[in-house]
Amino acid sequence: MSTCDELNSKNLEAQADCEMAAFLKAATELLGASGRHRAADTWRQTMESLDWPEEDYRKFFRFVSILAISQLVECRFGKRAASKRGNRDRTGWLPILQTAH
């Protein structure tokens, strides 16, 4: 089991750090190293824009990642490309996000 898997709900900062690290790994594969700063800003802004749950923060942070990567894909490939199933499969971002942890 990885350190991220062993975290409990009382250690929110560490949970957020683990999820953000996984997100940045996936985003870097999508955007390249030059897009890492924009990806980190998008993740933080997305997290700050949502209402926090009372429990299950790990799912919350994963939801933040999904919303943030969706925003980045939309900006990078345009709304039409991001919404087409075939194009989503070609970019490969969804499998990367799911396994980045």
The first five atom37 places (N, CA, C, CB, O) and aatype in JSON, in Angstrom:
{
  "aatype": [12, 15, 16, 4, 3, 6, 10, 2, 15, 11, 2, 10, 6, 0, 5, 0, 3, 4, 6, 12, 0, 0, 13, 10, 11, 0, 0, 16, 6, 10, 10, 7, 0, 15, 7, 1, 8, 1, 0, 0, 3, 16, 17, 1, 5, 16, 12, 6, 15, 10, 3, 17, 14, 6, 6, 3, 18, 1, 11, 13, 13, 1, 13, 19, 15, 9, 10, 0, 9, 15, 5, 10, 19, 6, 4, 1, 13, 7, 11, 1, 0, 0, 15, 11, 1, 7, 2, 1, 3, 1, 16, 7, 17, 10, 14, 9, 10, 5, 16, 0, 8],
  "atom_mask": [
    [1, 1, 1, 1, 1],
    [1, 1, 1, 1, 1],
    [1, 1, 1, 1, 1],
    [1, 1, 1, 1, 1],
    [1, 1, 1, 1, 1],
    [1, 1, 1, 1, 1],
    [1, 1, 1, 1, 1],
    [1, 1, 1, 1, 1],
    [1, 1, 1, 1, 1],
    [1, 1, 1, 1, 1],
    [1, 1, 1, 1, 1],
    [1, 1, 1, 1, 1],
    [1, 1, 1, 1, 1],
    [1, 1, 1, 1, 1],
    [1, 1, 1, 1, 1],
    [1, 1, 1, 1, 1],
    [1, 1, 1, 1, 1],
    [1, 1, 1, 1, 1],
    [1, 1, 1, 1, 1],
    [1, 1, 1, 1, 1],
    [1, 1, 1, 1, 1],
    [1, 1, 1, 1, 1],
    [1, 1, 1, 1, 1],
    [1, 1, 1, 1, 1],
    [1, 1, 1, 1, 1],
    [1, 1, 1, 1, 1],
    [1, 1, 1, 1, 1],
    [1, 1, 1, 1, 1],
    [1, 1, 1, 1, 1],
    [1, 1, 1, 1, 1],
    [1, 1, 1, 1, 1],
    [1, 1, 1, 0, 1],
    [1, 1, 1, 1, 1],
    [1, 1, 1, 1, 1],
    [1, 1, 1, 0, 1],
    [1, 1, 1, 1, 1],
    [1, 1, 1, 1, 1],
    [1, 1, 1, 1, 1],
    [1, 1, 1, 1, 1],
    [1, 1, 1, 1, 1],
    [1, 1, 1, 1, 1],
    [1, 1, 1, 1, 1],
    [1, 1, 1, 1, 1],
    [1, 1, 1, 1, 1],
    [1, 1, 1, 1, 1],
    [1, 1, 1, 1, 1],
    [1, 1, 1, 1, 1],
    [1, 1, 1, 1, 1],
    [1, 1, 1, 1, 1],
    [1, 1, 1, 1, 1],
    [1, 1, 1, 1, 1],
    [1, 1, 1, 1, 1],
    [1, 1, 1, 1, 1],
    [1, 1, 1, 1, 1],
    [1, 1, 1, 1, 1],
    [1, 1, 1, 1, 1],
    [1, 1, 1, 1, 1],
    [1, 1, 1, 1, 1],
    [1, 1, 1, 1, 1],
    [1, 1, 1, 1, 1],
    [1, 1, 1, 1, 1],
    [1, 1, 1, 1, 1],
    [1, 1, 1, 1, 1],
    [1, 1, 1, 1, 1],
    [1, 1, 1, 1, 1],
    [1, 1, 1, 1, 1],
    [1, 1, 1, 1, 1],
    [1, 1, 1, 1, 1],
    [1, 1, 1, 1, 1],
    [1, 1, 1, 1, 1],
    [1, 1, 1, 1, 1],
    [1, 1, 1, 1, 1],
    [1, 1, 1, 1, 1],
    [1, 1, 1, 1, 1],
    [1, 1, 1, 1, 1],
    [1, 1, 1, 1, 1],
    [1, 1, 1, 1, 1],
    [1, 1, 1, 0, 1],
    [1, 1, 1, 1, 1],
    [1, 1, 1, 1, 1],
    [1, 1, 1, 1, 1],
    [1, 1, 1, 1, 1],
    [1, 1, 1, 1, 1],
    [1, 1, 1, 1, 1],
    [1, 1, 1, 1, 1],
    [1, 1, 1, 0, 1],
    [1, 1, 1, 1, 1],
    [1, 1, 1, 1, 1],
    [1, 1, 1, 1, 1],
    [1, 1, 1, 1, 1],
    [1, 1, 1, 1, 1],
    [1, 1, 1, 0, 1],
    [1, 1, 1, 1, 1],
    [1, 1, 1, 1, 1],
    [1, 1, 1, 1, 1],
    [1, 1, 1, 1, 1],
    [1, 1, 1, 1, 1],
    [1, 1, 1, 1, 1],
    [1, 1, 1, 1, 1],
    [1, 1, 1, 1, 1],
    [1, 1, 1, 1, 1]
  ],
  "atom_positions": [
    [[0.83, -1.18, 0.0], [0.0, 0.0, 0.0], [0.88, 1.25, 0.0], [-0.94, -0.01, 1.2], [1.87, 1.31, 0.73]],
    [[0.51, 2.24, -0.82], [1.3, 3.47, -0.88], [0.94, 4.38, 0.28], [1.1, 4.19, -2.21], [-0.08, 4.19, 0.95]],
    [[1.78, 5.37, 0.49], [1.53, 6.33, 1.56], [0.2, 7.03, 1.34], [2.67, 7.36, 1.63], [-0.54, 7.27, 2.3]],
    [[-0.13, 7.36, 0.09], [-1.4, 8.03, -0.2], [-2.58, 7.17, 0.19], [-1.48, 8.4, -1.69], [-3.6, 7.7, 0.64]],
    [[-2.49, 5.86, 0.02], [-3.59, 4.97, 0.37], [-3.78, 4.86, 1.88], [-3.34, 3.59, -0.22], [-4.88, 4.54, 2.35]],
    [[-2.74, 5.11, 2.64], [-2.79, 4.94, 4.08], [-3.28, 6.19, 4.83], [-1.44, 4.55, 4.59], [-3.48, 6.15, 6.05]],
    [[-3.46, 7.29, 4.12], [-3.86, 8.53, 4.78], [-5.27, 8.44, 5.33], [-3.75, 9.69, 3.82], [-6.14, 7.79, 4.75]],
    [[-5.49, 9.09, 6.45], [-6.84, 9.13, 6.99], [-7.44, 10.51, 6.79], [-6.85, 8.75, 8.49], [-6.73, 11.44, 6.38]],
    [[-8.7, 10.66, 7.08], [-9.4, 11.92, 6.8], [-8.92, 13.09, 7.64], [-10.85, 11.74, 7.01], [-9.26, 14.23, 7.34]],
    [[-8.15, 12.84, 8.67], [-7.65, 13.93, 9.51], [-6.43, 14.61, 8.89], [-7.3, 13.41, 10.9], [-6.02, 15.68, 9.35]],
    [[-5.87, 14.02, 7.88], [-4.67, 14.57, 7.26], [-5.02, 15.1, 5.87], [-3.55, 13.5, 7.18], [-4.54, 14.59, 4.86]],
    [[-5.86, 16.12, 5.83], [-6.38, 16.66, 4.57], [-5.28, 17.2, 3.66], [-7.37, 17.74, 4.86], [-5.32, 17.0, 2.45]],
    [[-4.34, 17.88, 4.23], [-3.27, 18.47, 3.41], [-2.49, 17.39, 2.68], [-2.33, 19.3, 4.29], [-2.2, 17.53, 1.49]],
    [[-2.16, 16.32, 3.36], [-1.42, 15.23, 2.73], [-2.27, 14.55, 1.65], [-0.97, 14.2, 3.78], [-1.76, 14.17, 0.6]],
    [[-3.58, 14.38, 1.91], [-4.46, 13.79, 0.9], [-4.52, 14.67, -0.34], [-5.87, 13.58, 1.47], [-4.43, 14.18, -1.47]],
    [[-4.67, 15.97, -0.11], [-4.71, 16.91, -1.24], [-3.4, 16.87, -2.01], [-5.0, 18.34, -0.76], [-3.4, 16.89, -3.24]],
    [[-2.28, 16.83, -1.3], [-0.97, 16.77, -1.96], [-0.82, 15.52, -2.81], [0.15, 16.82, -0.91], [-0.32, 15.58, -3.93]],
    [[-1.25, 14.38, -2.28], [-1.16, 13.13, -3.04], [-2.01, 13.18, -4.3], [-1.59, 11.95, -2.18], [-1.57, 12.78, -5.38]],
    [[-3.23, 13.67, -4.18], [-4.11, 13.75, -5.35], [-3.58, 14.75, -6.36], [-5.53, 14.13, -4.93], [-3.61, 14.5, -7.56]],
    [[-3.1, 15.89, -5.87], [-2.58, 16.89, -6.79], [-1.34, 16.37, -7.52], [-2.25, 18.19, -6.04], [-1.15, 16.66, -8.7]],
    [[-0.5, 15.62, -6.83], [0.68, 15.03, -7.48], [0.26, 14.07, -8.59], [1.56, 14.3, -6.44], [0.85, 14.08, -9.68]],
    [[-0.73, 13.24, -8.33], [-1.23, 12.32, -9.35], [-1.83, 13.1, -10.52], [-2.28, 11.36, -8.75], [-1.63, 12.76, -11.68]],
    [[-2.57, 14.15, -10.19], [-3.17, 15.0, -11.22], [-2.08, 15.65, -12.08], [-4.06, 16.07, -10.58], [-2.19, 15.65, -13.31]],
    [[-1.06, 16.2, -11.45], [0.01, 16.87, -12.2], [0.76, 15.89, -13.1], [0.99, 17.55, -11.25], [1.19, 16.25, -14.19]],
    [[0.92, 14.67, -12.65], [1.55, 13.65, -13.49], [0.71, 13.42, -14.75], [1.73, 12.32, -12.71], [1.25, 13.38, -15.86]],
    [[-0.6, 13.28, -14.58], [-1.48, 13.07, -15.73], [-1.53, 14.31, -16.62], [-2.9, 12.71, -15.26], [-1.49, 14.2, -17.84]],
    [[-1.61, 15.48, -16.01], [-1.69, 16.72, -16.77], [-0.41, 16.97, -17.56], [-1.97, 17.9, -15.84], [-0.46, 17.47, -18.68]],
    [[0.73, 16.62, -16.99], [2.0, 16.78, -17.69], [2.06, 15.89, -18.92], [3.18, 16.48, -16.76], [2.62, 16.28, -19.95]],
    [[1.49, 14.69, -18.83], [1.43, 13.81, -20.0], [0.56, 14.43, -21.09], [0.89, 12.43, -19.6], [0.82, 14.24, -22.28]],
    [[-0.46, 15.15, -20.69], [-1.37, 15.78, -21.64], [-0.8, 17.08, -22.19], [-2.71, 16.04, -20.98], [-0.83, 17.31, -23.4]],
    [[-0.27, 17.94, -21.31], [0.13, 19.29, -21.68], [1.63, 19.48, -21.85], [-0.36, 20.24, -20.65], [2.06, 20.48, -22.43]],
    [[2.41, 18.55, -21.36], [3.85, 18.73, -21.36], [4.29, 19.5, -20.13], [0.0, 0.0, 0.0], [3.46, 20.03, -19.39]],
    [[5.58, 19.54, -19.92], [6.13, 20.2, -18.72], [5.78, 21.68, -18.67], [7.64, 20.02, -18.66], [5.63, 22.24, -17.59]],
    [[5.66, 22.31, -19.82], [5.36, 23.75, -19.84], [3.96, 24.07, -19.33], [5.52, 24.28, -21.25], [3.7, 25.2, -18.94]],
    [[3.05, 23.09, -19.32], [1.69, 23.32, -18.86], [1.48, 22.97, -17.4], [0.0, 0.0, 0.0], [0.36, 23.1, -16.89]],
    [[2.52, 22.54, -16.71], [2.39, 22.1, -15.32], [1.9, 23.22, -14.39], [3.72, 21.58, -14.82], [1.05, 22.98, -13.54]],
    [[2.42, 24.42, -14.55], [2.02, 25.54, -13.69], [0.53, 25.86, -13.9], [2.88, 26.79, -13.97], [-0.21, 26.07, -12.94]],
    [[0.11, 25.89, -15.15], [-1.3, 26.15, -15.45], [-2.18, 25.05, -14.88], [-1.53, 26.27, -16.98], [-3.26, 25.31, -14.36]],
    [[-1.71, 23.81, -14.97], [-2.47, 22.68, -14.42], [-2.62, 22.8, -12.91], [-1.79, 21.35, -14.79], [-3.7, 22.56, -12.37]],
    [[-1.54, 23.16, -12.22], [-1.59, 23.31, -10.76], [-2.55, 24.43, -10.38], [-0.18, 23.6, -10.2], [-3.33, 24.28, -9.43]],
    [[-2.51, 25.54, -11.1], [-3.43, 26.64, -10.82], [-4.88, 26.22, -11.05], [-3.08, 27.85, -11.69], [-5.76, 26.55, -10.27]],
    [[-5.12, 25.49, -12.12], [-6.47, 25.03, -12.42], [-6.97, 24.11, -11.33], [-6.51, 24.31, -13.78], [-8.13, 24.21, -10.92]],
    [[-6.12, 23.2, -10.85], [-6.52, 22.28, -9.79], [-6.89, 23.04, -8.52], [-5.39, 21.27, -9.5], [-7.93, 22.79, -7.91]],
    [[-6.03, 23.98, -8.12], [-6.29, 24.76, -6.9], [-7.57, 25.58, -7.03], [-5.1, 25.68, -6.6], [-8.38, 25.62, -6.1]],
    [[-7.74, 26.25, -8.16], [-8.94, 27.07, -8.36], [-10.2, 26.2, -8.35], [-8.84, 27.85, -9.69], [-11.22, 26.6, -7.8]],
    [[-10.12, 25.04, -8.95], [-11.26, 24.13, -8.95], [-11.6, 23.7, -7.54], [-10.98, 22.91, -9.84], [-12.76, 23.7, -7.15]],
    [[-10.59, 23.33, -6.77], [-10.81, 22.9, -5.39], [-11.46, 24.02, -4.58], [-9.49, 22.47, -4.74], [-12.39, 23.77, -3.82]],
    [[-10.98, 25.24, -4.75], [-11.5, 26.36, -3.99], [-12.92, 26.74, -4.41], [-10.58, 27.56, -4.14], [-13.64, 27.38, -3.64]],
    [[-13.32, 26.36, -5.6], [-14.65, 26.74, -6.09], [-15.75, 25.79, -5.64], [-14.63, 26.81, -7.59], [-16.93, 26.09, -5.81]],
    [[-15.39, 24.66, -5.07], [-16.37, 23.65, -4.69], [-16.69, 23.69, -3.19], [-15.87, 22.27, -5.07], [-15.87, 24.11, -2.38]],
    [[-17.88, 23.23, -2.86], [-18.23, 23.04, -1.46], [-17.58, 21.76, -0.96], [-19.78, 23.0, -1.27], [-17.63, 20.73, -1.64]],
    [[-16.98, 21.83, 0.2], [-16.29, 20.67, 0.76], [-17.29, 19.72, 1.4], [-15.23, 21.11, 1.78], [-18.24, 20.15, 2.06]],
    [[-17.08, 18.43, 1.22], [-17.95, 17.46, 1.88], [-17.59, 17.35, 3.36], [-17.85, 16.06, 1.2], [-16.56, 17.85, 3.8]],
    [[-18.45, 16.72, 4.1], [-18.16, 16.51, 5.52], [-17.29, 15.29, 5.75], [-19.46, 16.38, 6.3], [-16.69, 15.14, 6.81]],
    [[-17.21, 14.41, 4.76], [-16.36, 13.22, 4.86], [-15.97, 12.76, 3.46], [-17.08, 12.08, 5.63], [-16.39, 13.36, 2.47]],
    [[-15.19, 11.72, 3.39], [-14.7, 11.13, 2.15], [-13.97, 12.15, 1.27], [-15.86, 10.52, 1.37], [-14.35, 12.4, 0.13]],
    [[-12.94, 12.72, 1.83], [-12.17, 13.74, 1.14], [-11.4, 13.18, -0.04], [-11.23, 14.42, 2.09], [-11.14, 13.89, -1.01]],
    [[-11.03, 11.92, 0.04], [-10.3, 11.32, -1.07], [-11.14, 11.37, -2.34], [-9.91, 9.87, -0.75], [-10.62, 11.71, -3.4]],
    [[-12.42, 11.04, -2.26], [-13.3, 11.15, -3.42], [-13.45, 12.6, -3.86], [-14.68, 10.54, -3.1], [-13.5, 12.9, -5.05]],
    [[-13.52, 13.49, -2.89], [-13.63, 14.91, -3.22], [-12.42, 15.37, -4.02], [-13.77, 15.75, -1.93], [-12.57, 16.03, -5.05]],
    [[-11.22, 15.02, -3.55], [-10.01, 15.45, -4.27], [-9.93, 14.81, -5.65], [-8.76, 15.1, -3.45], [-9.45, 15.44, -6.59]],
    [[-10.39, 13.57, -5.79], [-10.42, 12.94, -7.11], [-11.4, 13.67, -8.02], [-10.81, 11.44, -6.99], [-11.13, 13.86, -9.21]],
    [[-12.55, 14.09, -7.47], [-13.52, 14.86, -8.23], [-12.91, 16.18, -8.7], [-14.78, 15.12, -7.38], [-13.13, 16.6, -9.84]],
    [[-12.14, 16.82, -7.84], [-11.43, 18.05, -8.22], [-10.53, 17.77, -9.42], [-10.6, 18.6, -7.03], [-10.51, 18.55, -10.37]],
    [[-9.8, 16.67, -9.37], [-8.91, 16.32, -10.48], [-9.67, 16.1, -11.78], [-8.11, 15.07, -10.14], [-9.24, 16.55, -12.84]],
    [[-10.79, 15.41, -11.69], [-11.58, 15.14, -12.89], [-12.1, 16.44, -13.49], [-12.75, 14.19, -12.57], [-12.04, 16.64, -14.7]],
    [[-12.62, 17.32, -12.66], [-13.1, 18.61, -13.16], [-11.97, 19.45, -13.75], [-13.79, 19.4, -12.05], [-12.12, 20.05, -14.81]],
    [[-10.84, 19.47, -13.07], [-9.71, 20.28, -13.52], [-9.15, 19.76, -14.85], [-8.62, 20.3, -12.46], [-8.88, 20.55, -15.75]],
    [[-8.99, 18.45, -14.97], [-8.44, 17.92, -16.23], [-9.43, 18.13, -17.36], [-8.1, 16.41, -16.08], [-9.03, 18.34, -18.5]],
    [[-10.72, 18.09, -17.05], [-11.74, 18.37, -18.07], [-11.61, 19.8, -18.58], [-13.15, 18.13, -17.51], [-11.72, 20.05, -19.78]],
    [[-11.37, 20.72, -17.66], [-11.19, 22.12, -18.06], [-9.95, 22.29, -18.92], [-11.09, 23.01, -16.83], [-9.98, 23.02, -19.91]],
    [[-8.87, 21.63, -18.55], [-7.64, 21.73, -19.32], [-7.79, 21.12, -20.71], [-6.5, 21.06, -18.59], [-7.3, 21.68, -21.69]],
    [[-8.46, 19.99, -20.79], [-8.69, 19.34, -22.08], [-9.55, 20.24, -22.96], [-9.36, 17.96, -21.9], [-9.28, 20.4, -24.15]],
    [[-10.57, 20.83, -22.37], [-11.45, 21.72, -23.12], [-10.67, 22.91, -23.67], [-12.61, 22.2, -22.25], [-10.86, 23.29, -24.82]],
    [[-9.81, 23.49, -22.85], [-8.99, 24.62, -23.3], [-8.0, 24.2, -24.37], [-8.24, 25.24, -22.12], [-7.78, 24.93, -25.34]],
    [[-7.41, 23.05, -24.21], [-6.37, 22.59, -25.14], [-6.93, 22.12, -26.47], [-5.59, 21.47, -24.52], [-6.39, 22.45, -27.53]],
    [[-8.01, 21.36, -26.44], [-8.53, 20.74, -27.65], [-9.84, 21.33, -28.12], [-8.7, 19.27, -27.42], [-10.34, 20.95, -29.18]],
    [[-10.41, 22.25, -27.37], [-11.68, 22.85, -27.74], [-12.85, 22.02, -27.26], [0.0, 0.0, 0.0], [-12.72, 20.82, -27.02]],
    [[-13.98, 22.68, -27.11], [-15.16, 22.0, -26.58], [-15.59, 20.83, -27.44], [-16.31, 22.98, -26.45], [-15.94, 19.78, -26.91]],
    [[-15.55, 20.98, -28.75], [-16.01, 19.91, -29.63], [-15.11, 18.69, -29.52], [-16.08, 20.39, -31.08], [-15.6, 17.56, -29.45]],
    [[-13.8, 18.89, -29.51], [-12.88, 17.77, -29.44], [-12.97, 17.06, -28.1], [-11.45, 18.23, -29.69], [-12.89, 15.83, -28.04]],
    [[-13.12, 17.81, -27.01], [-13.17, 17.21, -25.68], [-14.44, 16.39, -25.48], [-13.08, 18.29, -24.62], [-14.45, 15.45, -24.69]],
    [[-15.5, 16.74, -26.19], [-16.76, 16.03, -25.97], [-16.93, 14.81, -26.87], [-17.91, 16.97, -26.19], [-17.82, 14.0, -26.63]],
    [[-16.1, 14.67, -27.89], [-16.21, 13.51, -28.78], [-15.49, 12.32, -28.17], [-15.64, 13.83, -30.17], [-14.32, 12.42, -27.81]],
    [[-16.17, 11.22, -28.06], [-15.59, 10.02, -27.45], [-14.32, 9.58, -28.15], [-16.59, 8.89, -27.47], [-13.34, 9.26, -27.48]],
    [[-14.3, 9.55, -29.45], [-13.12, 9.12, -30.19], [-11.91, 9.98, -29.9], [0.0, 0.0, 0.0], [-10.81, 9.45, -29.73]],
    [[-12.07, 11.29, -29.85], [-10.95, 12.16, -29.55], [-10.47, 12.0, -28.13], [-11.34, 13.6, -29.8], [-9.27, 12.08, -27.86]],
    [[-11.39, 11.77, -27.21], [-11.0, 11.56, -25.82], [-10.12, 10.32, -25.71], [-12.25, 11.42, -24.91], [-9.13, 10.31, -24.99]],
    [[-10.48, 9.27, -26.43], [-9.69, 8.05, -26.4], [-8.3, 8.28, -26.99], [-10.41, 6.93, -27.16], [-7.32, 7.72, -26.5]],
    [[-8.22, 9.08, -28.04], [-6.91, 9.32, -28.66], [-5.99, 10.13, -27.77], [-7.09, 10.03, -29.99], [-4.77, 9.9, -27.79]],
    [[-6.52, 11.06, -27.0], [-5.63, 11.84, -26.14], [-5.09, 10.99, -25.0], [-6.36, 13.07, -25.58], [-4.0, 11.26, -24.5]],
    [[-5.83, 9.98, -24.6], [-5.35, 9.07, -23.57], [-5.38, 9.63, -22.16], [0.0, 0.0, 0.0], [-4.81, 9.01, -21.26]],
    [[-6.02, 10.75, -21.93], [-5.95, 11.36, -20.59], [-6.77, 10.63, -19.56], [-6.39, 12.78, -20.64], [-6.37, 10.59, -18.39]],
    [[-7.89, 10.05, -19.93], [-8.74, 9.41, -18.92], [-8.05, 8.2, -18.28], [-10.06, 8.99, -19.55], [-8.06, 8.1, -17.05]],
    [[-7.46, 7.29, -19.04], [-6.75, 6.17, -18.38], [-5.59, 6.64, -17.51], [-6.23, 5.19, -19.41], [-5.33, 6.05, -16.47]],
    [[-4.9, 7.68, -17.93], [-3.78, 8.21, -17.14], [-4.29, 8.74, -15.81], [-3.04, 9.33, -17.91], [-3.69, 8.46, -14.76]],
    [[-5.38, 9.48, -15.83], [-5.93, 10.04, -14.6], [-6.39, 8.94, -13.65], [-7.09, 10.97, -14.91], [-6.2, 9.04, -12.44]],
    [[-7.01, 7.9, -14.2], [-7.52, 6.83, -13.36], [-6.42, 6.03, -12.69], [-8.38, 5.92, -14.17], [-6.63, 5.5, -11.6]],
    [[-5.26, 5.93, -13.31], [-4.19, 5.09, -12.75], [-3.03, 5.88, -12.19], [-3.68, 4.16, -13.8], [-2.03, 5.28, -11.78]],
    [[-3.11, 7.19, -12.16], [-1.97, 8.01, -11.74], [-1.66, 7.9, -10.27], [-2.22, 9.43, -12.07], [-0.55, 8.27, -9.86]],
    [[-2.56, 7.42, -9.46], [-2.33, 7.31, -8.02], [-1.36, 6.23, -7.71], [-3.61, 7.07, -7.29], [-1.04, 6.0, -6.54]]
  ]
}
